[in-house]
Amino acid sequence: MKAFYLVKNGDAHSAFELRDHNLPDPAENEVLLKTESFGLNYADVMARLGLYRECPPIPTVIGYEAVGRVEKIGSCVKNVKVGDRVLAFTRFGGYASHVLTPELAVIPIDDNIPSGIALALAVQYSTAWYALEECMNLHAGDKVLIHAAAGGVGTALIQLARRRGCVIAGTAGSQKLEYLRHQGVHFPIDYRNKDFEKELIKEGWGGKLDAIFDPVGGISVRKGMNLLGGGGKMLVFGGSSMSDAGNIVQKLKVAAGFGIWSPIVLMKRSISIIGVNMLCIAENKRELLHHCMSTVMDLYKKGELEPVVGKEYPAKELAEAHDFLGSRQSIGKVIVHWDLT
């Protein structure tokens, strides 16, 4: 088998090396698939830059999702068989021509589902489902703020919040605001040129937000906490602002920007902070991960969710795909196709 190893932190064009590797055998509850395509997530960019704590020591193979055909199954696997086309969540190892993953991290998919659509559902829509449906209890009319709203998880959160009848504000760069409007965001905010906290206060949302979904971290968390109303929840699922910090001093400033929140303050205001790391869920609650993946796939088949594939690359252009995702220009899902001929 072949795999793209992360061998060096830093520039995408020198970070990865294509290597041959022995084909692994699945354990009793594992599935081995031959990969058609794999997806990119912003955590991959963080891992490449050396900013993702969960990333194994280099050299290593990163990547969280793949679509392909089952080649081998373990002796206790019951829900998929050799030859099935499947979508897999991987705890690293996704940038490979073959992927090994637990059975509960795999769901069968129809041959007519494009790999890009399926890959968007694996991590991004499953993350959004867990964040919005499992961690929140939103109602029609609730005011919701979604940061990085034009990205893969952001798009998924918009669509799920719309299903709940929420009123949605979303942040993105100026070139993506029309996309947000098209997705159903009621109040798009250009985060580069405007302070989202001040803009929401001007709109009368100060102290009235019911939910905030924040993959940015740093000062945006502190500002968001100021906007929450009674019963409001801040859900943090990333720290992309750390990738913009050029040195240790700037990184410390980003970390300090999160603020320190006493349980007494949270109790007094009746607000809460929730942290989400889908790697933790995949490791410790595999049945829940399987539920999230299966649910969003079912909703897609019913036409209730519309994943957006932003850009597709051949495997030889992995570095370009990383650069594009890291540039903050992407909308929706970025995927890479293996050429297995």
Legacy VTK file of the C-alpha trace (Angstrom):
# vtk DataFile Version 3.0
C-alpha trace
ASCII
DATASET POLYDATA
POINTS 341 float
0.000 0.000 0.000
0.978 3.642 -0.362
0.532 6.452 2.127
1.390 10.126 2.406
3.515 10.486 5.530
3.761 13.762 7.376
7.545 13.929 7.737
8.120 17.586 8.530
6.117 20.387 10.119
5.679 23.538 8.093
5.253 24.209 4.374
2.876 21.780 2.655
5.245 21.183 -0.279
7.970 19.757 1.959
5.788 18.278 4.702
4.568 15.093 2.971
6.348 12.093 1.509
4.687 9.246 -0.428
5.921 5.924 0.939
5.228 2.233 0.427
3.965 0.332 3.431
3.042 -3.257 4.228
-0.673 -3.956 3.934
-2.077 -4.516 7.461
-4.449 -7.299 8.475
-7.621 -6.280 10.312
-8.148 -7.288 13.931
-11.370 -9.119 14.801
-13.494 -5.939 14.902
-11.716 -4.009 12.144
-12.302 -3.342 8.458
-9.658 -2.805 5.765
-10.736 -0.776 2.753
-9.106 0.233 -0.504
-9.428 3.994 -0.765
-11.146 5.909 -3.574
-10.852 9.327 -1.972
-10.066 10.979 1.342
-11.087 14.293 2.847
-9.190 17.213 4.330
-10.127 18.968 7.552
-8.648 22.061 9.164
-7.208 19.849 11.902
-4.954 18.415 9.171
-3.550 21.886 8.546
-2.994 22.328 12.279
-1.238 18.939 12.423
1.014 19.864 9.504
1.977 23.092 11.268
2.763 21.207 14.484
-0.151 22.787 16.347
-2.401 19.756 16.844
-1.665 18.084 20.154
-3.396 14.795 19.311
-1.274 14.233 16.199
1.080 11.245 16.624
4.829 11.901 16.447
6.144 12.327 12.912
6.647 10.527 10.620
2.961 9.649 10.669
-0.069 9.381 8.399
-2.807 11.878 9.205
-6.373 12.095 7.896
-9.764 11.343 9.417
-11.990 9.995 6.654
-11.995 7.871 3.534
-14.366 6.341 0.995
-13.561 2.987 -0.565
-14.307 -0.715 -1.000
-13.928 -3.276 1.768
-11.020 -5.633 1.024
-10.787 -7.564 4.288
-12.822 -7.851 7.485
-12.054 -9.153 10.948
-13.602 -12.354 12.245
-16.243 -10.545 14.341
-17.343 -7.967 11.750
-21.031 -8.396 10.866
-22.403 -5.195 9.342
-20.223 -4.948 6.219
-18.746 -7.507 3.845
-15.913 -7.681 1.339
-16.791 -5.637 -1.743
-19.080 -3.172 0.045
-18.561 0.505 -0.684
-18.188 2.296 2.644
-17.549 5.607 4.338
-14.982 5.407 7.130
-13.990 7.671 10.006
-10.314 7.121 10.778
-8.372 8.095 13.853
-5.468 9.247 11.660
-4.256 7.103 8.755
-6.678 8.527 6.194
-4.050 9.715 3.678
-3.435 6.183 2.428
-4.386 3.873 -0.426
-5.739 1.447 2.195
-7.355 2.332 5.512
-7.834 0.211 8.627
-10.563 1.270 11.045
-13.041 -0.212 13.581
-16.332 -1.568 12.246
-18.309 0.994 14.263
-16.492 3.781 12.390
-17.761 2.484 9.035
-21.138 2.769 7.315
-22.137 1.253 3.940
-22.941 3.767 1.200
-24.640 3.473 -2.175
-22.551 3.412 -5.334
-24.349 6.496 -6.667
-23.292 8.759 -3.788
-20.329 10.924 -4.877
-17.269 10.373 -2.719
-17.017 14.099 -1.934
-20.556 14.195 -0.566
-19.916 11.116 1.552
-16.639 12.519 2.889
-18.342 15.743 3.955
-20.800 13.663 5.958
-18.061 11.647 7.711
-16.348 14.236 9.891
-17.894 17.618 9.185
-21.584 16.760 9.233
-21.120 14.198 12.004
-19.325 16.847 14.065
-22.117 19.322 13.372
-24.791 16.780 14.296
-23.053 15.918 17.549
-22.494 19.593 18.392
-25.969 20.864 17.564
-28.230 17.878 18.203
-26.445 15.886 20.908
-24.938 18.777 22.905
-27.639 21.431 22.449
-31.406 21.605 22.795
-32.312 24.355 20.354
-35.814 25.592 19.584
-37.477 27.564 16.801
-36.575 31.238 17.101
-33.366 30.666 19.059
-30.523 32.998 18.094
-27.419 31.142 16.932
-23.939 32.379 15.952
-21.768 30.161 13.743
-18.120 31.106 13.211
-16.277 30.025 10.034
-19.760 29.475 8.668
-18.710 28.897 5.041
-16.498 25.929 5.884
-17.567 22.305 5.915
-18.697 22.136 9.544
-20.104 25.660 9.325
-22.237 24.749 6.308
-23.497 21.661 8.120
-24.329 23.689 11.237
-26.290 26.209 9.157
-28.378 23.466 7.587
-29.046 21.760 10.917
-29.911 25.057 12.623
-32.332 25.853 9.794
-34.058 22.510 10.432
-34.605 23.691 14.000
-36.023 27.037 12.888
-33.211 29.067 14.446
-32.288 32.649 13.571
-28.701 32.440 12.343
-25.734 34.814 12.334
-22.556 33.625 10.658
-19.020 34.933 10.206
-16.913 34.577 7.060
-14.699 36.618 4.749
-16.347 39.214 2.522
-16.152 37.004 -0.588
-18.219 34.307 1.156
-21.095 36.396 2.520
-23.341 35.753 -0.484
-22.758 32.029 -0.007
-23.930 32.381 3.599
-27.077 34.177 2.479
-27.739 31.421 -0.043
-27.366 28.838 2.728
-29.941 30.642 4.855
-27.889 32.799 7.220
-30.019 35.752 8.322
-27.122 37.970 9.424
-23.789 37.364 7.634
-20.803 39.183 9.161
-17.482 39.965 7.467
-15.163 39.010 10.310
-12.087 40.520 8.650
-13.471 44.050 8.464
-16.027 44.130 11.268
-16.093 43.200 14.944
-18.771 40.522 15.236
-19.456 41.402 18.875
-20.177 45.048 18.046
-22.236 44.099 14.983
-24.450 41.743 16.967
-24.923 44.279 19.752
-26.028 46.825 17.126
-28.549 44.267 15.868
-29.947 43.901 19.375
-28.442 40.450 19.949
-26.234 41.475 22.882
-26.932 39.231 25.854
-29.514 37.291 23.846
-27.610 34.571 22.015
-28.768 31.027 22.724
-25.864 29.173 21.109
-22.435 29.877 19.641
-20.375 27.397 17.623
-16.710 28.425 17.615
-13.835 26.637 15.811
-11.666 29.766 15.962
-10.820 30.102 19.641
-8.872 32.869 21.316
-10.535 36.230 21.800
-13.618 35.181 19.809
-14.564 32.870 22.682
-14.345 35.672 25.228
-16.385 38.020 23.028
-18.929 35.302 22.399
-19.376 34.581 26.088
-20.289 38.236 26.565
-23.100 37.841 24.019
-24.779 34.802 25.586
-28.158 35.186 27.237
-29.506 33.151 30.132
-29.363 29.462 29.247
-26.935 30.200 26.397
-24.195 27.764 25.428
-20.755 28.285 23.926
-19.502 25.239 22.020
-15.796 25.286 21.122
-14.571 22.713 18.609
-11.272 24.096 17.333
-8.572 26.709 17.604
-7.845 27.855 14.062
-6.658 31.252 15.322
-3.603 29.452 16.702
-2.449 28.706 13.133
-2.213 32.458 12.484
0.047 33.008 15.501
3.591 33.309 14.201
5.606 32.907 17.404
5.294 31.732 20.993
4.293 35.180 22.265
1.430 35.380 19.780
0.378 31.821 20.634
0.256 32.728 24.326
-1.887 35.757 23.474
-4.318 33.510 21.591
-4.454 31.101 24.533
-5.049 33.965 26.962
-7.804 35.254 24.702
-10.019 32.314 25.630
-10.367 33.792 29.108
-10.786 32.011 32.439
-14.367 31.254 33.390
-15.256 30.490 36.988
-18.091 28.004 37.556
-19.583 30.650 39.844
-19.854 33.094 36.925
-21.328 30.402 34.689
-23.868 29.484 37.343
-24.800 33.093 38.083
-25.454 33.832 34.400
-26.848 30.342 33.705
-24.518 29.873 30.745
-22.187 27.035 29.824
-19.099 26.129 27.803
-18.906 22.835 25.927
-15.784 21.431 24.303
-16.040 19.009 21.384
-13.252 16.818 20.005
-14.595 14.138 17.664
-11.395 12.107 18.054
-12.348 11.651 21.705
-15.858 10.601 20.701
-14.466 8.177 18.113
-12.143 6.660 20.703
-14.489 6.451 23.685
-18.039 6.407 22.267
-17.883 4.512 18.996
-21.591 3.678 19.035
-22.372 7.393 19.280
-20.028 8.152 16.366
-21.754 5.451 14.312
-25.136 6.973 15.220
-23.998 10.436 14.077
-22.625 9.138 10.779
-25.690 7.007 10.047
-28.102 9.807 10.948
-26.563 12.448 8.695
-26.344 9.931 5.841
-30.063 9.157 6.248
-30.912 12.879 6.278
-28.859 13.378 3.120
-30.747 10.563 1.386
-34.038 12.214 2.400
-32.890 15.504 0.884
-32.762 17.313 4.237
-29.015 17.980 4.085
-27.023 19.292 1.121
-23.259 18.864 1.578
-21.155 21.229 -0.509
-17.949 20.022 -2.158
-15.719 23.037 -2.631
-12.721 21.653 -4.507
-11.293 18.288 -5.566
-7.637 17.351 -6.165
-5.706 14.322 -7.431
-3.428 12.687 -4.872
-0.311 14.126 -6.518
-1.602 17.613 -5.600
-2.002 16.977 -1.870
0.249 19.948 -1.061
-1.884 22.260 -3.204
-5.010 20.968 -1.472
-3.450 21.763 1.908
-2.450 25.235 0.782
-5.972 25.917 -0.472
-7.620 24.771 2.753
-5.133 26.722 4.851
-5.667 29.891 2.804
-9.203 30.329 4.231
-10.522 30.561 0.660
-12.324 27.227 0.728
-16.077 26.758 0.853
-17.501 23.389 1.860
-15.458 20.197 1.616
-11.974 19.770 0.131
-11.213 16.235 -1.052
-8.369 14.242 -2.630
-8.826 11.344 -5.084
-6.468 8.383 -5.244
-5.461 7.078 -8.669
-5.339 3.338 -8.050
-4.831 2.212 -11.658
LINES 1 342
341 0 1 2 3 4 5 6 7 8 9 10 11 12 13 14 15 16 17 18 19 20 21 22 23 24 25 26 27 28 29 30 31 32 33 34 35 36 37 38 39 40 41 42 43 44 45 46 47 48 49 50 51 52 53 54 55 56 57 58 59 60 61 62 63 64 65 66 67 68 69 70 71 72 73 74 75 76 77 78 79 80 81 82 83 84 85 86 87 88 89 90 91 92 93 94 95 96 97 98 99 100 101 102 103 104 105 106 107 108 109 110 111 112 113 114 115 116 117 118 119 120 121 122 123 124 125 126 127 128 129 130 131 132 133 134 135 136 137 138 139 140 141 142 143 144 145 146 147 148 149 150 151 152 153 154 155 156 157 158 159 160 161 162 163 164 165 166 167 168 169 170 171 172 173 174 175 176 177 178 179 180 181 182 183 184 185 186 187 188 189 190 191 192 193 194 195 196 197 198 199 200 201 202 203 204 205 206 207 208 209 210 211 212 213 214 215 216 217 218 219 220 221 222 223 224 225 226 227 228 229 230 231 232 233 234 235 236 237 238 239 240 241 242 243 244 245 246 247 248 249 250 251 252 253 254 255 256 257 258 259 260 261 262 263 264 265 266 267 268 269 270 271 272 273 274 275 276 277 278 279 280 281 282 283 284 285 286 287 288 289 290 291 292 293 294 295 296 297 298 299 300 301 302 303 304 305 306 307 308 309 310 311 312 313 314 315 316 317 318 319 320 321 322 323 324 325 326 327 328 329 330 331 332 333 334 335 336 337 338 339 340
